[in-house]
Amino acid sequence: MSAKSEDMNGHSSSEIVASDRESTPASTSHEADPIADPGLHHPPPRLTDVDPKAERRAERQVAGMFSLASILLVLSIVAYIVFEIAPDDPDDGVSVGDVQISNFTLGITLGLATLLIGLGAVQWARALMKSPELVHERHELRSDDNIREAALADFETGTEETGFGRRKMIRNSLLGSLALLPLPAVVLLRDLGPANGPSPVDAKETTIWSEGVRVVTDVTFQPIRAADLELGQLVNAMPETFEDLPDHGPERINARAKVPVMVIRMAPEELHVAEGRENWHVDGIVAYSKICTHVGCPISLYERTTHHMLCPCHQSTFDLADAGKVIFGPATRSLPQLPLAVDGEGYLIAQSDFHEPVGPTYWER
C-alpha cells in the first residue's frame, strides 16, 4: 500500500493540505483604522439669514401668533361667563345643550390659544434662531469657576442667537400671551364653590343639621320617637330638612354626602361620656356620622355586644360607646357625634350641627 492516500480526483492528501495553507489569508498584524472624523455639518443659510424682508416677515408671523393667542385667552374667559352652566330654575336640572355650548367654546378658544403659542415658538426656532453645531470634549463631572464662566458665556450666546433681547416685538407678544395663559384657570376656580352662598370652607365644614331639626329614618323619612327605639337597635337616619332640598342639583348631592347618621340605643351605664358631651345623648341614644374619617366610606357594620363600628373599606374600627374613638385601622380621627335632644312630642331632634367637619381628614386639619 502506498504511503500517500489519494482522493477521488487523484489528488494526494499532502497536496490538499498544501493548497489549504495557500488559500488561508495571513492574520493581520493590526486592527482596522477607526472611522474618520466626519467633521461639523454646517447647513446652508436660511432665507431669513440673508433676506432682511424675510426675517421681518417671520418675526411678524411669530408675534401675530402670540398676539392672537392672547386674544383667544381673553375670549375664553368671556365665553366662560356668557355661556354659564346654570339652570334658570333651581328645581330644573342642568341643560345638556348649555354644557355642550360651554365645552365647545372653551375648547375652541383655549385649544387654539395653546396651539398658537406652540406654533409661534416652533416658527421662531425654525426661522429666526441660530442653531450652529458644536463639539464639546467630555470632561469630569465637577463644577469649577471656569465651568461657571463658560455656562454664563453660553447663556449669553444663547440669548444673542435667539434674539430674545433685541426682538422686542416677539418678546413682548410672548410675555403677554404667557401672562394671560393662567387667567382662564383662575376664572375656572370659581367652580370649586357656589357663586352665591357659603364659602367653600363653610360648605365643607358645615351641614344642613341645625337646632331643632328632627331626626328621620333614611329613605322613608319617618320621624324617630325616642321611646320606640329598643336597646341595641341601630337606625340609619337623615335630617328632616333634607326633603326640602331640590330634587336635582349639586346642593342635594353635597348634602347627601355629609348628613347621614347612625342612631344607636345603648344602656346609659355603657356610655363613656366625653367631657362637654354630658347632654348629647337621650337616655343612652347617641348619633354619629356614617362617613368614615379615613377616606369617606359609608359605614354601618355594627357589633352590638362591643358597640364597635367597622368600616368595610379599610377596616377602621370606632367605639361608639366611647365618643366614637378609633380603636383600629388607618383612620386617625373619631367619628363626629351629633348632639341629640327630644321635642315636645317625644321625637329625636338635633341640638345643633356637628361640632367638627364631617368626612375624611383633609390637609387643613
C-alpha positions as CSV (number, residue, x, y, z in Angstrom):
1,M,0.0,0.0,0.0
2,S,1.3,3.4,-0.9
3,A,2.2,5.8,1.9
4,K,0.3,8.6,0.3
5,S,-3.5,8.4,0.0
6,E,-5.4,9.8,-2.9
7,D,-8.9,11.3,-3.1
8,M,-11.4,10.5,-5.8
9,N,-9.9,13.1,-8.2
10,G,-6.4,11.7,-7.8
11,H,-5.0,14.4,-5.5
12,S,-2.9,13.3,-2.7
13,S,-3.6,14.3,0.9
14,S,-0.3,16.2,1.0
15,E,-1.3,18.3,-1.9
16,I,-4.7,19.1,-0.3
17,V,-3.0,20.3,2.9
18,A,-0.6,22.5,0.9
19,S,-3.4,24.0,-1.1
20,D,-5.4,24.8,2.1
21,R,-2.4,26.6,3.6
22,E,-2.0,28.7,0.4
23,S,-5.8,29.6,0.5
24,T,-5.8,30.8,4.2
25,P,-5.2,34.5,4.4
26,A,-2.4,35.7,6.7
27,S,-3.6,37.2,10.0
28,T,-3.5,41.0,10.2
29,S,-0.9,42.5,12.4
30,H,-3.1,45.5,13.4
31,E,-6.7,46.3,13.8
32,A,-8.7,48.3,11.2
33,D,-8.4,52.0,11.3
34,P,-11.1,53.9,13.2
35,I,-13.9,55.8,11.4
36,A,-12.7,59.1,10.2
37,D,-14.0,62.2,11.9
38,P,-16.9,63.4,9.7
39,G,-16.4,67.0,10.9
40,L,-19.2,69.5,11.6
41,H,-22.1,69.9,9.3
42,H,-22.9,73.5,8.6
43,P,-26.4,73.8,6.9
44,P,-26.8,76.3,4.1
45,P,-28.1,79.8,5.2
46,R,-31.8,80.2,5.5
47,L,-33.8,82.8,3.6
48,T,-34.3,84.7,6.8
49,D,-30.5,84.8,7.3
50,V,-29.8,86.6,4.0
51,D,-33.0,88.5,3.3
52,P,-34.0,91.2,5.8
53,K,-37.5,91.3,4.4
54,A,-38.0,87.6,5.1
55,E,-36.6,88.0,8.6
56,R,-39.1,90.8,9.4
57,R,-41.9,88.8,7.8
58,A,-41.1,85.8,10.0
59,E,-40.9,88.0,13.1
60,R,-44.3,89.4,12.3
61,Q,-45.7,85.9,11.9
62,V,-44.4,84.8,15.3
63,A,-45.6,87.9,17.0
64,G,-49.0,87.6,15.3
65,M,-49.5,84.0,16.6
66,F,-48.6,85.1,20.2
67,S,-50.9,88.1,19.9
68,L,-53.8,86.1,18.5
69,A,-53.3,83.6,21.4
70,S,-53.7,86.4,23.8
71,I,-57.0,87.4,22.2
72,L,-58.3,83.8,22.4
73,L,-57.4,83.6,26.0
74,V,-59.4,86.7,26.8
75,L,-62.3,85.3,24.7
76,S,-62.2,82.0,26.7
77,I,-62.9,84.0,29.8
78,V,-65.7,85.8,28.1
79,A,-67.1,82.5,26.8
80,Y,-67.0,81.0,30.3
81,I,-69.0,83.9,31.7
82,V,-71.5,84.3,28.8
83,F,-72.2,80.5,28.3
84,E,-72.7,79.7,32.0
85,I,-73.8,76.3,33.0
86,A,-76.6,77.0,35.5
87,P,-80.3,76.3,35.4
88,D,-82.7,79.3,35.4
89,D,-84.9,77.5,37.9
90,P,-83.2,75.7,40.8
91,D,-85.7,72.9,40.5
92,D,-84.6,72.2,37.0
93,G,-81.6,70.2,36.1
94,V,-78.6,71.4,34.1
95,S,-79.3,71.6,30.4
96,V,-77.2,69.3,28.2
97,G,-77.2,72.0,25.5
98,D,-75.7,74.5,27.9
99,V,-73.0,72.0,28.7
100,Q,-72.2,71.3,25.1
101,I,-72.1,75.0,24.1
102,S,-69.8,75.9,27.1
103,N,-67.5,72.9,26.4
104,F,-67.3,73.8,22.7
105,T,-66.5,77.5,23.2
106,L,-63.9,76.8,25.9
107,G,-62.3,74.0,23.9
108,I,-62.0,76.1,20.8
109,T,-60.6,79.2,22.5
110,L,-58.2,77.5,24.9
111,G,-57.2,74.9,22.4
112,L,-56.4,77.3,19.6
113,A,-54.6,79.6,22.1
114,T,-52.2,76.9,23.3
115,L,-51.8,75.7,19.7
116,L,-50.8,79.2,18.5
117,I,-48.3,79.6,21.4
118,G,-46.7,76.3,20.4
119,L,-46.7,77.1,16.7
120,G,-45.2,80.5,17.3
121,A,-42.4,79.0,19.4
122,V,-41.7,76.5,16.6
123,Q,-41.7,79.1,13.9
124,W,-39.4,81.3,16.0
125,A,-36.9,78.5,16.4
126,R,-37.1,77.3,12.8
127,A,-36.8,80.6,11.0
128,L,-35.1,83.0,13.3
129,M,-33.0,81.3,16.0
130,K,-29.4,80.3,15.1
131,S,-28.5,76.6,15.6
132,P,-24.8,76.0,14.9
133,E,-23.4,72.6,15.6
134,L,-20.8,72.4,18.4
135,V,-18.4,69.9,19.7
136,H,-17.5,69.6,23.4
137,E,-14.9,67.2,24.7
138,R,-16.1,65.0,27.6
139,H,-14.9,66.4,31.0
140,E,-15.1,65.4,34.6
141,L,-18.5,65.8,36.3
142,R,-17.4,68.6,38.6
143,S,-18.1,72.3,38.6
144,D,-15.4,74.9,39.0
145,D,-15.0,78.6,38.2
146,N,-14.1,78.0,34.6
147,I,-17.3,75.9,34.0
148,R,-19.4,78.5,35.7
149,E,-18.0,81.2,33.5
150,A,-18.4,79.0,30.4
151,A,-22.1,78.4,31.4
152,L,-22.7,82.1,31.7
153,A,-21.0,82.7,28.4
154,D,-23.2,80.0,26.8
155,F,-26.3,81.6,28.3
156,E,-25.3,85.0,26.8
157,T,-24.6,83.3,23.5
158,G,-28.0,81.7,23.5
159,T,-29.7,85.0,24.3
160,E,-27.9,86.6,21.4
161,E,-28.7,83.8,19.0
162,T,-32.4,83.6,19.9
163,G,-32.6,87.4,19.7
164,F,-34.8,87.5,22.8
165,G,-33.2,90.8,23.9
166,R,-33.3,92.7,20.6
167,R,-36.5,91.2,19.1
168,K,-38.8,93.3,21.2
169,M,-42.0,92.5,19.2
170,I,-41.6,88.8,19.7
171,R,-40.5,89.1,23.3
172,N,-43.4,91.4,24.3
173,S,-46.1,89.4,22.5
174,L,-44.8,86.1,24.0
175,L,-44.7,87.5,27.5
176,G,-48.2,88.9,27.0
177,S,-49.7,85.6,25.9
178,L,-47.9,83.7,28.7
179,A,-49.1,86.3,31.3
180,L,-52.7,85.8,30.2
181,L,-52.4,82.0,30.0
182,P,-53.2,81.3,33.7
183,L,-56.2,83.7,33.8
184,P,-58.7,81.1,32.4
185,A,-57.6,78.7,35.1
186,V,-58.1,81.3,37.8
187,V,-61.6,82.1,36.5
188,L,-62.4,78.4,36.3
189,L,-61.6,78.1,40.0
190,R,-64.9,79.7,40.8
191,D,-66.5,76.3,40.2
192,L,-64.9,75.0,43.4
193,G,-67.6,76.7,45.4
194,P,-71.1,78.2,44.9
195,A,-71.2,81.6,43.4
196,N,-74.0,82.8,45.7
197,G,-73.9,81.0,49.0
198,P,-71.4,79.8,51.7
199,S,-67.8,79.9,51.0
200,P,-66.0,76.7,50.0
201,V,-64.6,76.4,53.5
202,D,-68.0,76.9,55.2
203,A,-69.6,74.5,52.8
204,K,-67.0,71.9,53.6
205,E,-67.2,72.2,57.4
206,T,-71.0,72.6,57.9
207,T,-74.1,70.5,57.1
208,I,-77.8,71.2,57.0
209,W,-78.2,69.8,60.5
210,S,-79.2,72.6,62.9
211,E,-81.0,73.2,66.2
212,G,-84.5,71.7,66.3
213,V,-84.2,69.7,63.1
214,R,-86.0,66.3,63.5
215,V,-84.1,63.1,63.0
216,V,-86.0,60.9,60.4
217,T,-85.3,57.5,59.0
218,D,-83.4,57.2,55.8
219,V,-85.4,56.5,52.6
220,T,-88.8,56.6,54.3
221,F,-88.2,59.9,56.2
222,Q,-90.3,58.9,59.2
223,P,-89.7,60.8,62.4
224,I,-88.0,58.7,65.1
225,R,-89.6,58.6,68.5
226,A,-87.1,58.0,71.3
227,A,-89.4,55.7,73.2
228,D,-89.7,53.4,70.1
229,L,-86.0,52.5,69.9
230,E,-85.1,49.2,71.5
231,L,-81.9,48.6,73.4
232,G,-79.1,47.7,70.9
233,Q,-81.1,48.9,67.9
234,L,-79.4,50.9,65.1
235,V,-81.3,53.1,62.7
236,N,-79.8,54.9,59.6
237,A,-81.2,58.5,59.7
238,M,-81.2,61.8,58.0
239,P,-82.3,65.4,58.8
240,E,-85.9,66.2,58.1
241,T,-84.9,69.3,56.2
242,F,-83.2,67.1,53.5
243,E,-86.7,66.6,51.9
244,D,-86.9,70.4,51.3
245,L,-83.8,70.4,49.0
246,P,-84.3,70.4,45.2
247,D,-84.7,67.0,43.7
248,H,-81.7,67.6,41.4
249,G,-78.5,69.6,41.6
250,P,-75.3,69.9,43.5
251,E,-76.9,71.2,46.7
252,R,-78.8,67.9,47.3
253,I,-75.8,65.8,46.3
254,N,-73.4,67.6,48.6
255,A,-75.9,67.4,51.5
256,R,-76.4,63.7,50.9
257,A,-72.7,63.1,51.1
258,K,-72.4,64.6,54.7
259,V,-75.7,64.4,56.6
260,P,-76.4,60.6,57.1
261,V,-76.1,59.5,60.7
262,M,-76.4,56.3,62.7
263,V,-78.7,56.4,65.7
264,I,-78.0,53.7,68.3
265,R,-79.6,53.0,71.7
266,M,-77.3,51.7,74.4
267,A,-77.7,51.3,78.2
268,P,-76.8,54.7,79.7
269,E,-74.3,53.0,82.0
270,E,-72.4,51.6,79.0
271,L,-71.6,55.1,77.7
272,H,-68.2,56.7,78.4
273,V,-69.4,60.2,78.0
274,A,-66.6,62.7,77.0
275,E,-66.2,66.0,78.8
276,G,-68.6,68.6,77.4
277,R,-70.9,65.9,75.9
278,E,-72.9,65.0,79.0
279,N,-76.2,66.1,77.4
280,W,-75.5,64.9,73.9
281,H,-77.4,61.6,74.4
282,V,-81.1,60.9,75.2
283,D,-81.3,58.1,77.8
284,G,-78.4,56.2,76.1
285,I,-79.5,57.1,72.5
286,V,-76.5,58.6,70.5
287,A,-76.0,59.6,66.9
288,Y,-72.7,59.5,64.9
289,S,-71.9,60.4,61.3
290,K,-72.0,57.5,58.9
291,I,-69.0,58.9,57.0
292,C,-65.7,57.3,57.8
293,T,-63.0,59.8,58.8
294,H,-60.4,57.9,56.7
295,V,-61.4,58.3,53.1
296,G,-65.2,58.9,53.4
297,C,-66.7,55.4,53.0
298,P,-70.2,54.9,54.5
299,I,-70.1,52.6,57.5
300,S,-72.8,50.5,59.2
301,L,-71.2,47.2,60.3
302,Y,-72.2,47.4,64.0
303,E,-71.2,44.9,66.7
304,R,-73.9,45.1,69.2
305,T,-72.1,43.4,72.1
306,T,-68.9,45.6,71.8
307,H,-70.5,48.7,70.4
308,H,-67.8,48.7,67.7
309,M,-68.5,50.2,64.3
310,L,-66.4,48.7,61.4
311,C,-65.7,50.4,58.1
312,P,-65.9,47.8,55.3
313,C,-63.4,49.7,53.1
314,H,-60.2,49.6,55.1
315,Q,-61.3,48.1,58.5
316,S,-61.2,51.3,60.5
317,T,-63.0,50.5,63.8
318,F,-64.7,53.0,66.1
319,D,-66.0,52.6,69.6
320,L,-69.5,54.2,69.7
321,A,-69.7,53.8,73.4
322,D,-66.6,56.0,73.9
323,A,-67.2,59.1,71.8
324,G,-66.6,57.3,68.5
325,K,-62.9,56.9,69.1
326,V,-60.7,55.0,66.7
327,I,-59.5,51.7,68.1
328,F,-58.1,50.1,65.0
329,G,-57.3,50.8,61.3
330,P,-55.9,53.7,59.3
331,A,-58.5,56.3,60.5
332,T,-56.9,59.0,62.7
333,R,-60.0,60.9,63.8
334,S,-63.1,60.0,65.9
335,L,-66.5,59.8,64.2
336,P,-68.2,63.2,64.6
337,Q,-71.1,63.0,67.1
338,L,-74.4,64.8,66.6
339,P,-75.9,66.2,69.8
340,L,-79.4,64.9,70.3
341,A,-82.5,66.0,72.3
342,V,-86.2,65.4,72.2
343,D,-89.0,67.8,71.3
344,G,-92.4,68.2,73.0
345,E,-93.8,65.2,71.1
346,G,-91.0,62.9,72.1
347,Y,-89.3,62.8,68.7
348,L,-85.5,63.0,68.4
349,I,-84.1,66.3,67.2
350,A,-80.6,67.8,66.8
351,Q,-79.3,70.3,69.3
352,S,-77.0,71.8,66.6
353,D,-74.9,71.0,63.7
354,F,-71.8,68.7,64.1
355,H,-69.1,70.5,66.1
356,E,-66.4,69.3,63.7
357,P,-66.2,68.7,59.9
358,V,-67.8,65.5,58.6
359,G,-65.9,63.3,56.2
360,P,-62.3,62.2,55.5
361,T,-59.4,64.0,57.1
362,Y,-58.1,66.7,54.8
363,W,-54.9,68.7,54.8
364,E,-56.3,71.8,56.7
365,R,-56.7,69.6,59.7
